[in-house]
């Protein structure tokens, strides 16, 4: 048997400063203080803890945030984990796991989206979207094949746990604690504490006794 050594990523750690010329052979960036990146960043792994800002494109295989982070340019990330306060502008992400606060100022395309916490977004397009509410979340437009919104009963919070949306569109949609102007899907389950103005469905729908839906319309596929 041979023991193959896994090569360590060439890593750099910053605790402060404005970075404009990151070493070209750097593969992993660690931020442990107040750091601003004023250049395009293409790395295998980024880890941020503290106050960080990225002013241009960010491309990474793994991005982990446990502090306060802002990405002002386009982001292209395979796996994003957020346990702090993360603000994105727009981009494409394969998989998101967020347990803190997540803000999307423009639009985001994502395959798997799992949030336990708070989200504020203008537009999200996803394959799978799962949100466990621990406070008030706001999304203007949510488009996904599978959508599940529920209350996170494990978190102890005095904040009202609900999602406010203008438009929700999907194939299979399961909602609770959601207020929306329009919900449009093939199969819709409207659970407890929902207030929906207009519900469009193509296959079936069900509405909890603890929910209010003003208008229900059947649509052809």
Buried (B, 14 or more C-beta within 10 A) or exposed (E): EEEEEEEEEEBBEBEEEEBEEBEEEBBBBBBBBBBBBEEBBBBBBBBBBBBBBBBEBBBBBBBBBBBBBBBBBBBBBBBBBBBBBBBBBBBBBBBBBBBBBBBBBEBBBBBBBBBBBBBBBBBBBBEBBBBBBBBBBBBBBBBBBBBBBBBBEEBEEEEEBBBBBBBBBBBBBBBBBBBBBBBBBBBBBBBBBBBBBBBBBBEEBEBBEEBEBEEBEEEEE
